[in-house]
């Protein structure tokens, strides 16, 4: 009972009784007192400062981008195998994959993304042992939510029929999701481990494990879907197996290497005490992410109500998977800036956090322009990777300029969202996404798609309106942010006082 009260107050801004639990537990390194007052914020950072921050950001960003590309490629590879079984199979697998993402995997990612704030700031403040406590709290919350996801997925067929989906697509998508059920619990364990390592700037092992999982998945799809003729549902089974392999590899590395004894001190009951305060950031963090992705799912549902639903669903699915694949590059930058900002705020260096945000934002805009240009250049051949139906290929080519514009906006908002997560401003992020997509994006998409009879193109144009609104509002939030106040709140969050000397490691 004593540990419960100690941990609970330590995570609150008004904490005054947290010295025992929150004291740094790394006895092997000499420590010294330093003044943790915020450094001066010069108007023009030196070229050396910008270059140093660029190197730090890129050292995090490219491995995280590659990890996300590899992880998402598992889903894309599955759709490529299933898509060549037929248009009905592609449509059904696409809607099942989309539903599994927004009702399960994205929820788990949102729950784990809370660790970008908590673990990142705790690591910057040298509260190393808190990272393990937060990790276990994330597992508890994720597995608890997973039970509700399981119930939903098992009853997805009647849900899809109730919202007007084609009965055959609904039946096949429901069968596909049942084979995906174990994967949601794998995600509840996998995603927090990724964020746990990311907050410590440990990224190379993530890349190695993800690339091995992708290679395994290609072989797995060939064997299960083609060789052993499991067919349509074999895609879901192969995806689940591959994600569990990735989970096992990361567990073996994290605990087998013995490198994280300071941040992982073993299982503790304190994790259960941390659940309630964890949820205070977790709920807006999950809402911030899910509100955006749920918008996409609503548009997928709307596409099923358009004339020729199989074609419209195929077009929207290919478009979404294309932007999602491209987004894994700026999402790596988003994760990098979240880590850099949270670490610097936890160390009470608000200017360094602000500089990190500026540098990564510039990198992201440049990379997004390159990606968008490449997508337009490949518009006539990209659709062939997903379907052999000429009508689908031609329509994908027509949509590609809009898809490229969407990728450009993703590059902008992705980094801005990462800065917000690093600062712990998921509450405002959730409000912004609610406004951008549910007041602007969805109504615009429905109007253009149905009233103006632009079909899938109109739905996508509505999504673009939401993305533009989101980017502008996030930009307003970040540019008006009080960075010193963010640093003070970060230290209060992990139980430190920004007005007193703090313990930091000596060189």
MARTORLUM-685889 format. One line per 4 residues: number of its first residue (from 0); their letters; for each residue x, y, z of C-alpha. Coordinates in pm, 1 decimal. Each point is the difference from the previous one (the first is absolute). Example, Ala and Ser with C-alpha at 12.3 -4.5 7.8 and 13.67 -1.06 7.14 Angstrom:
residues 2
0	as	1230.0 -450.0 780.0 ~ 137.0 344.0 -66.0
//
This chain:
residues 507
0	xxxx	0.0 0.0 0.0 ~ 290.0 228.1 74.8 ~ 148.7 -50.5 -345.6 ~ -334.5 84.2 -158.4
4	xxxx	-22.5 341.8 161.1 ~ 363.3 79.1 -68.2 ~ -13.9 -75.0 -370.1 ~ -335.3 166.7 -52.5
8	xxxx	107.2 334.7 139.8 ~ 333.0 -16.2 -179.1 ~ -172.4 24.1 -335.0 ~ -203.9 306.2 88.8
12	xxxx	106.4 364.2 -29.1 ~ -76.4 64.6 368.5 ~ 230.1 -279.1 114.5 ~ 194.4 70.7 320.9
16	xxxx	49.4 -353.5 132.1 ~ 186.2 -174.3 -276.4 ~ 367.0 4.7 94.4 ~ 34.0 -368.8 83.0
20	xxxx	-160.0 -147.7 -307.8 ~ 131.3 259.2 -242.8 ~ 361.6 17.1 113.2 ~ 237.0 -108.3 -277.0
24	xxxx	102.6 -362.2 41.1 ~ 324.7 -19.0 -192.1 ~ 272.8 -49.7 263.5 ~ 278.4 -85.6 -244.6
28	xxxx	49.5 353.0 -125.5 ~ 131.2 299.6 192.0 ~ -247.9 285.8 28.3 ~ 26.0 369.6 70.0
32	xxxx	-231.3 294.5 62.7 ~ -49.8 251.7 -276.4 ~ -228.1 295.3 -44.7 ~ -291.6 -103.6 -216.7
36	xxxx	-123.1 346.1 -84.3 ~ -128.4 33.4 -353.8 ~ 258.6 114.4 -247.9 ~ -35.8 325.8 -186.8
40	xxxx	-203.6 -13.2 -319.6 ~ 200.1 179.2 -270.0 ~ -192.2 125.1 -299.1 ~ 248.0 -148.9 -247.3
44	xxxx	160.9 -333.1 90.5 ~ 353.6 -47.9 -122.3 ~ 73.0 -217.9 -300.8 ~ 183.3 -242.1 228.6
48	xxxx	-307.5 -37.7 221.3 ~ -221.7 -63.0 -299.9 ~ 245.0 -250.7 -146.2 ~ 38.5 -185.7 331.6
52	xxxx	-376.4 -23.5 38.4 ~ -37.4 -112.9 -360.9 ~ 242.7 -285.1 59.4 ~ -179.9 -104.8 318.3
56	xxxx	-338.3 10.7 -170.3 ~ 109.5 -191.7 -309.1 ~ 175.8 -262.4 211.6 ~ -340.2 -72.2 152.2
60	xxxx	-222.3 69.7 -298.9 ~ 138.2 -222.9 -274.1 ~ 0.0 -320.7 209.2 ~ -348.4 78.3 133.5
64	xxxx	-122.6 75.7 -351.9 ~ 147.2 -325.6 -127.3 ~ -153.1 -187.8 292.0 ~ -344.5 142.8 -73.9
68	xxxx	32.4 -65.6 -371.9 ~ 100.2 -359.1 71.9 ~ -281.2 -48.2 250.5 ~ -264.1 143.3 -231.1
72	xxxx	139.7 -196.0 -293.1 ~ -126.2 -314.3 168.0 ~ -358.1 118.0 -55.2 ~ 69.3 118.2 -353.8
76	xxxx	168.0 -328.4 -95.3 ~ -299.2 -188.6 132.8 ~ -238.7 208.3 -212.1 ~ 215.8 -55.7 -306.3
80	xxxx	-19.8 -377.0 42.1 ~ -374.2 5.2 77.2 ~ -75.7 253.1 -275.1 ~ 119.3 -237.7 -268.0
84	xxxx	-260.8 -252.0 113.8 ~ -273.5 230.9 -135.0 ~ -171.9 336.6 34.3 ~ -249.2 -126.3 260.0
88	xxxx	282.0 -141.1 211.7 ~ 192.1 328.7 -23.1 ~ -305.3 205.2 97.6 ~ -83.8 -225.3 294.5
92	xxxx	357.8 -20.5 127.2 ~ 38.1 376.1 -42.9 ~ -302.6 87.5 207.1 ~ 98.1 -258.1 263.6
96	xxxx	354.7 137.4 14.5 ~ -131.6 353.3 26.2 ~ -240.9 -95.7 278.7 ~ 269.3 -192.4 187.9
100	xxxx	222.7 306.4 -15.0 ~ -245.6 262.0 122.9 ~ -175.6 -215.2 259.7 ~ 300.8 -192.9 126.6
104	xxxx	352.7 71.4 -114.5 ~ -34.0 379.3 -6.4 ~ -160.7 -10.2 344.4 ~ 298.1 -198.1 127.5
108	xxxx	237.2 247.2 -163.6 ~ -185.8 289.1 164.5 ~ 25.2 -170.4 339.4 ~ 372.5 -61.2 -51.5
112	xxxx	59.1 355.0 -128.9 ~ -61.8 122.4 353.4 ~ 348.2 -134.5 70.5 ~ 146.2 253.6 -242.6
116	xxxx	-93.5 264.2 256.8 ~ 50.1 -188.7 325.9 ~ 304.4 -213.4 -80.9 ~ 162.4 273.6 -208.2
120	xxxx	-30.6 262.4 271.7 ~ 94.4 -242.8 278.3 ~ 311.3 -101.7 -192.6 ~ 98.8 363.5 -52.4
124	xxxx	-49.4 67.3 371.9 ~ 215.3 -306.6 89.7 ~ -295.6 -177.4 164.0 ~ 109.7 -320.1 -168.6
128	xxxx	-193.2 -254.4 205.9 ~ -329.1 169.8 -88.4 ~ 34.9 -119.0 -360.0 ~ -53.8 -360.3 106.6
132	xxxx	-297.7 96.4 215.6 ~ -161.1 190.2 -285.6 ~ 67.2 -289.1 -239.2 ~ -185.3 -243.3 222.9
136	xxxx	-288.5 245.7 45.4 ~ -28.8 17.5 -379.0 ~ -17.2 -380.7 -19.9 ~ -277.2 -10.9 259.9
140	xxxx	-208.5 263.6 -176.2 ~ 61.7 -148.1 -345.9 ~ -93.1 -356.5 91.9 ~ -310.7 122.2 180.9
144	xxxx	-114.7 191.4 -307.5 ~ 89.8 -303.4 -213.3 ~ -282.7 -199.6 155.6 ~ -255.3 248.4 -131.3
148	xxxx	166.8 1.6 -340.7 ~ -25.0 -378.9 -11.4 ~ -375.7 13.3 60.8 ~ -43.4 262.3 -271.0
152	xxxx	203.4 -187.4 -259.8 ~ -178.0 -328.1 65.1 ~ -330.9 166.8 -78.6 ~ 114.9 216.4 -290.9
156	xxxx	-212.0 -166.8 -271.4 ~ -338.7 114.2 140.8 ~ 150.1 343.0 71.1 ~ 107.2 41.4 -362.2
160	xxxx	-338.2 -117.5 -125.0 ~ -174.2 243.5 234.8 ~ 185.2 296.8 -150.5 ~ -96.3 -102.4 -352.0
164	xxxx	304.3 -188.9 -125.8 ~ -39.3 -260.6 -274.6 ~ -97.0 -330.9 174.3 ~ 270.3 -204.8 -172.8
168	xxxx	271.1 255.5 82.9 ~ -126.8 15.8 359.4 ~ 11.1 -379.6 36.9 ~ 350.5 -36.2 -138.9
172	xxxx	133.2 299.1 194.8 ~ -146.9 -145.3 320.1 ~ 175.1 -333.1 -61.1 ~ 326.8 180.0 -70.7
176	xxxx	-16.7 195.0 326.8 ~ -48.6 -312.1 209.9 ~ 342.1 -119.7 -109.5 ~ 143.0 339.9 96.5
180	xxxx	-125.5 -11.0 361.7 ~ 323.4 -130.9 162.1 ~ 190.2 281.7 -168.7 ~ -169.1 270.3 206.8
184	xxxx	144.9 -142.1 322.1 ~ 336.7 -25.9 -169.5 ~ -28.5 370.5 -84.2 ~ -91.1 78.8 362.2
188	xxxx	340.4 -139.0 100.1 ~ 203.1 96.6 -307.9 ~ -78.3 371.0 -34.4 ~ 92.8 95.4 359.8
192	xxxx	335.3 -180.6 -35.7 ~ 68.4 202.0 -314.9 ~ -78.1 328.1 180.8 ~ 202.0 -112.3 304.1
196	xxxx	308.5 -46.8 -218.1 ~ -71.7 307.3 -213.9 ~ -8.8 229.7 303.0 ~ 357.2 -111.7 76.6
200	xxxx	107.2 65.1 -362.5 ~ 45.6 -374.5 -54.3 ~ -108.3 -42.0 -361.9 ~ 239.7 -221.9 -196.4
204	xxxx	-122.6 -327.4 158.0 ~ -354.2 97.0 -101.3 ~ 107.4 21.6 -363.4 ~ 180.8 -334.4 1.1
208	xxxx	-293.5 -182.9 159.5 ~ -255.9 162.7 -232.4 ~ 195.0 -81.8 -316.6 ~ 36.3 -362.0 108.9
212	xxxx	-376.2 -10.3 63.1 ~ -71.8 134.5 -350.7 ~ 221.1 -264.1 -164.3 ~ -168.8 -268.2 206.0
216	xxxx	-343.4 136.9 -92.1 ~ 62.6 -28.1 -374.6 ~ 89.3 -365.8 42.6 ~ -291.9 -50.3 238.5
220	xxxx	-252.7 148.8 -246.5 ~ 132.1 -212.5 -283.7 ~ -25.7 -316.8 205.2 ~ -334.6 61.5 170.7
224	xxxx	-194.2 180.0 -275.5 ~ 142.1 -169.4 -309.6 ~ 185.2 -322.7 78.8 ~ -233.2 -134.1 269.8
228	xxxx	-301.6 166.6 -165.5 ~ -144.9 164.9 310.1 ~ -112.2 268.7 -239.9 ~ -172.6 313.6 122.5
232	xxxx	14.7 -51.4 377.7 ~ 358.9 -116.0 -29.4 ~ 97.3 365.2 -38.2 ~ -131.8 82.3 347.1
236	xxxx	168.3 -305.3 149.6 ~ 336.1 86.9 -159.5 ~ -23.5 359.3 124.8 ~ -69.8 -111.2 356.2
240	xxxx	291.6 -245.3 -2.2 ~ 242.5 260.2 -135.6 ~ -92.1 263.4 258.6 ~ 42.2 -250.6 281.2
244	xxxx	343.5 -87.1 -135.7 ~ 92.3 370.0 15.1 ~ -124.6 16.7 359.5 ~ 204.7 -304.2 102.4
248	xxxx	317.6 137.5 -158.8 ~ -34.0 333.2 182.1 ~ -67.8 -172.1 333.5 ~ 305.7 -220.3 -42.9
252	xxxx	215.6 303.0 -85.0 ~ -130.8 230.2 274.5 ~ 31.1 -242.7 287.2 ~ 266.3 -228.5 -139.8
256	xxxx	254.4 274.9 -69.4 ~ 8.1 117.2 361.7 ~ 52.8 361.2 -112.9 ~ -308.3 146.4 163.0
260	xxxx	43.0 -85.6 367.0 ~ -42.3 363.8 99.6 ~ -327.1 46.7 -188.2 ~ -137.1 -351.1 58.4
264	xxxx	25.0 -98.1 366.1 ~ -247.4 -287.7 -20.6 ~ -371.9 -50.4 35.6 ~ -155.4 211.3 273.9
268	xxxx	-340.2 61.1 157.3 ~ 69.3 369.2 -45.8 ~ -110.0 -46.6 -360.1 ~ -358.0 -58.9 112.0
272	xxxx	16.2 317.6 208.0 ~ 123.9 184.9 -307.5 ~ -299.3 -99.4 -213.9 ~ -233.3 276.0 119.5
276	xxxx	243.6 291.3 -56.6 ~ 119.7 -171.3 -319.3 ~ -354.8 19.3 -133.9 ~ -3.0 378.0 46.0
280	xxxx	236.9 32.8 -293.2 ~ -90.9 -328.7 -167.5 ~ -363.4 89.7 -67.6 ~ 68.4 327.7 -188.2
284	xxxx	304.1 -160.3 -164.8 ~ -212.0 -286.0 -132.9 ~ -282.0 234.3 -99.9 ~ 243.9 227.9 -182.6
288	xxxx	118.3 -289.4 -214.6 ~ -328.5 -185.6 -38.1 ~ -209.1 301.4 -97.0 ~ 218.8 43.4 -307.1
292	xxxx	-0.8 -365.7 -100.7 ~ -369.4 -45.9 73.9 ~ -63.7 269.7 -257.5 ~ 161.3 -222.5 -259.6
296	xxxx	-214.2 -294.4 108.0 ~ -318.9 202.4 -31.5 ~ 101.9 90.2 -353.9 ~ 64.5 -368.4 -74.8
300	xxxx	-350.7 -78.6 121.9 ~ -135.0 280.1 -215.6 ~ 184.1 -139.8 -302.0 ~ -189.3 -325.8 45.3
304	xxxx	-325.4 191.2 -52.5 ~ 110.7 156.0 -329.0 ~ -93.1 -146.0 -340.2 ~ 220.8 -300.2 -90.4
308	xxxx	116.3 -48.5 363.3 ~ 267.7 -258.0 -81.6 ~ 178.9 244.5 -229.2 ~ -40.5 295.9 237.6
312	xxxx	123.9 -202.4 299.0 ~ 295.4 -128.4 -198.3 ~ 92.2 354.2 -107.4 ~ -29.9 142.5 348.5
316	xxxx	188.0 -293.4 152.3 ~ 291.7 32.5 -242.9 ~ 6.4 376.7 56.4 ~ 3.2 -40.8 377.3
320	xxxx	265.4 -269.0 -2.9 ~ 212.4 218.2 -228.1 ~ -18.3 302.6 229.2 ~ 49.3 -219.3 306.4
324	xxxx	311.5 -151.5 -154.7 ~ 132.2 347.6 -87.2 ~ -94.3 129.1 346.6 ~ 236.2 -247.9 162.9
328	xxxx	285.6 231.7 -99.5 ~ -134.6 319.0 165.3 ~ -129.9 -211.6 287.4 ~ 361.6 -93.6 67.8
332	xxxx	79.6 370.6 14.7 ~ -305.3 47.5 221.7 ~ 126.7 -265.1 242.1 ~ 349.1 151.7 -9.8
336	xxxx	-119.4 351.7 81.5 ~ -225.7 -132.8 274.6 ~ 299.6 -174.8 156.3 ~ 230.0 300.2 -34.1
340	xxxx	-257.7 247.1 133.7 ~ -105.7 -217.2 294.5 ~ 360.9 -79.3 96.7 ~ 100.2 366.3 -9.2
344	xxxx	-306.6 115.0 191.7 ~ 62.4 -269.3 262.2 ~ 357.1 130.7 31.4 ~ -143.2 354.3 34.9
348	xxxx	149.3 132.5 -322.5 ~ -297.6 172.9 -164.4 ~ 206.8 178.5 -264.4 ~ 158.5 -326.7 -112.4
352	xxxx	-349.0 -153.2 -22.5 ~ -123.0 292.6 -210.1 ~ 302.4 -22.8 -230.0 ~ -57.1 -374.3 -45.0
356	xxxx	-355.3 69.4 -113.3 ~ 110.1 260.8 -252.8 ~ 275.9 -214.8 -148.4 ~ -210.6 -314.1 -43.2
360	xxxx	-289.3 199.7 -142.9 ~ 226.9 132.6 -274.1 ~ 131.6 -348.3 -77.1 ~ -353.4 -138.6 -17.8
364	xxxx	-125.4 264.0 -243.1 ~ 288.7 -70.0 -237.3 ~ -45.0 -378.1 15.6 ~ -378.5 29.9 -49.8
368	xxxx	54.9 202.5 -318.6 ~ 229.6 -271.0 -136.0 ~ -249.8 -275.0 85.3 ~ -289.9 185.9 -160.5
372	xxxx	200.1 55.0 -318.9 ~ 92.1 -369.0 -19.2 ~ -363.3 -103.7 44.8 ~ -113.6 216.7 -290.3
376	xxxx	280.2 -135.6 -219.4 ~ -103.0 -361.0 73.8 ~ -374.7 53.7 -35.1 ~ -43.8 -213.4 -313.9
380	xxxx	169.3 -313.3 136.4 ~ -77.9 5.6 372.4 ~ -348.8 -146.4 -28.3 ~ 135.9 -311.2 -174.7
384	xxxx	170.3 -105.3 322.3 ~ -341.2 -43.4 164.0 ~ -228.2 -116.1 -280.1 ~ 2.5 -139.5 -350.0
388	xxxx	-337.4 160.8 -80.2 ~ 56.9 276.6 -256.3 ~ -285.3 214.5 130.8 ~ 157.5 6.5 346.2
392	xxxx	345.6 85.9 -137.9 ~ -133.5 291.7 -209.6 ~ -201.6 147.6 285.5 ~ 295.5 -24.4 239.9
396	xxxx	207.2 200.1 -250.1 ~ -270.3 268.5 -11.0 ~ -10.1 23.9 380.7 ~ 376.2 8.5 50.1
400	xxxx	46.2 383.4 -8.9 ~ -249.8 31.3 286.0 ~ 170.3 -285.0 184.1 ~ 334.4 179.7 -41.2
404	xxxx	-145.0 320.8 145.8 ~ -128.1 -200.4 295.0 ~ 349.2 -144.6 53.5 ~ 141.5 353.4 1.9
408	xxxx	-242.4 110.6 272.1 ~ 76.4 -318.9 196.0 ~ 365.2 100.5 4.0 ~ -91.8 334.2 155.7
412	xxxx	-254.6 -111.0 257.7 ~ 195.6 -311.6 96.7 ~ 289.7 198.6 145.6 ~ -229.9 258.8 158.3
416	xxxx	-190.1 -283.1 170.1 ~ 331.2 -145.8 119.0 ~ 95.4 330.9 159.9 ~ -337.8 11.9 174.3
420	xxxx	49.8 -354.3 135.3 ~ 348.9 81.6 121.9 ~ -141.9 296.2 191.2 ~ -290.6 -200.4 141.6
424	xxxx	-260.6 207.2 -186.3 ~ -205.5 -292.5 -124.4 ~ -307.4 167.8 147.6 ~ 21.9 284.6 -248.6
428	xxxx	97.2 -242.8 -274.6 ~ -321.2 -194.7 54.7 ~ -210.0 318.3 -17.3 ~ 176.6 108.0 -319.1
432	xxxx	-59.0 -335.8 -169.6 ~ -363.9 0.3 107.0 ~ -46.8 344.3 -154.3 ~ 198.8 -64.6 -316.8
436	xxxx	-152.9 -331.0 -99.0 ~ -347.0 -9.8 152.3 ~ -101.4 359.6 -58.8 ~ 188.7 56.7 -326.6
440	xxxx	133.7 -318.6 -161.6 ~ -282.7 -252.4 20.2 ~ -284.3 238.9 -92.4 ~ 205.9 128.5 -295.6
444	xxxx	77.5 -354.0 -116.2 ~ -361.9 -115.2 17.9 ~ -117.6 308.1 -185.4 ~ 255.5 -36.1 -278.1
448	xxxx	-29.4 -375.9 -24.6 ~ -378.2 -35.5 0.6 ~ -163.4 335.0 -73.5 ~ 255.6 106.1 -262.3
452	xxxx	28.1 -364.2 -117.2 ~ 380.2 1.9 1.0 ~ 1.3 -344.7 165.4 ~ 337.2 -111.9 145.9
456	xxxx	168.4 317.1 -129.2 ~ -248.8 215.7 192.7 ~ 51.4 -198.9 320.1 ~ 373.1 46.6 -32.0
460	xxxx	-35.6 373.7 -61.5 ~ -195.1 25.9 324.8 ~ 282.8 -178.5 179.7 ~ 240.4 256.8 -145.5
464	xxxx	-212.9 282.2 142.4 ~ 25.2 -160.1 343.7 ~ 375.8 -47.8 -28.6 ~ 52.1 363.4 -98.9
468	xxxx	-207.5 121.7 295.5 ~ 187.6 -233.6 233.4 ~ 340.5 122.3 -118.6 ~ -92.6 367.3 40.7
472	xxxx	-139.7 -48.2 352.6 ~ 299.5 -206.1 113.4 ~ 233.6 263.3 -141.2 ~ -185.1 266.1 199.6
476	xxxx	28.2 -211.3 316.9 ~ 375.1 -57.5 -34.7 ~ 94.9 354.6 -101.9 ~ -183.6 151.0 300.1
480	xxxx	136.3 -251.4 252.2 ~ 179.0 115.5 318.3 ~ 301.1 -233.2 -2.7 ~ 122.5 86.9 347.7
484	xxxx	-340.9 -85.6 140.1 ~ 6.3 -330.2 -189.6 ~ 336.6 -82.2 160.8 ~ -131.2 82.0 347.1
488	xxxx	-304.6 -220.6 -53.9 ~ 222.2 -281.7 -124.3 ~ 203.5 1.8 320.9 ~ -310.3 18.0 215.6
492	xxxx	-142.6 -293.2 -194.0 ~ 291.5 -224.5 99.6 ~ 30.4 137.8 351.5 ~ 283.3 253.6 -35.1
496	xxxx	3.5 366.3 97.4 ~ 130.8 229.8 -275.8 ~ 89.2 266.0 258.7 ~ 243.2 -225.0 189.8
500	xxxx	330.6 -156.3 -105.5 ~ -44.4 -337.9 -166.7 ~ 219.8 -310.3 -3.5 ~ 165.8 -63.9 -332.9
504	xxx	275.2 -233.3 -108.2 ~ 350.5 129.6 -19.7 ~ 179.3 -59.2 -329.3
//
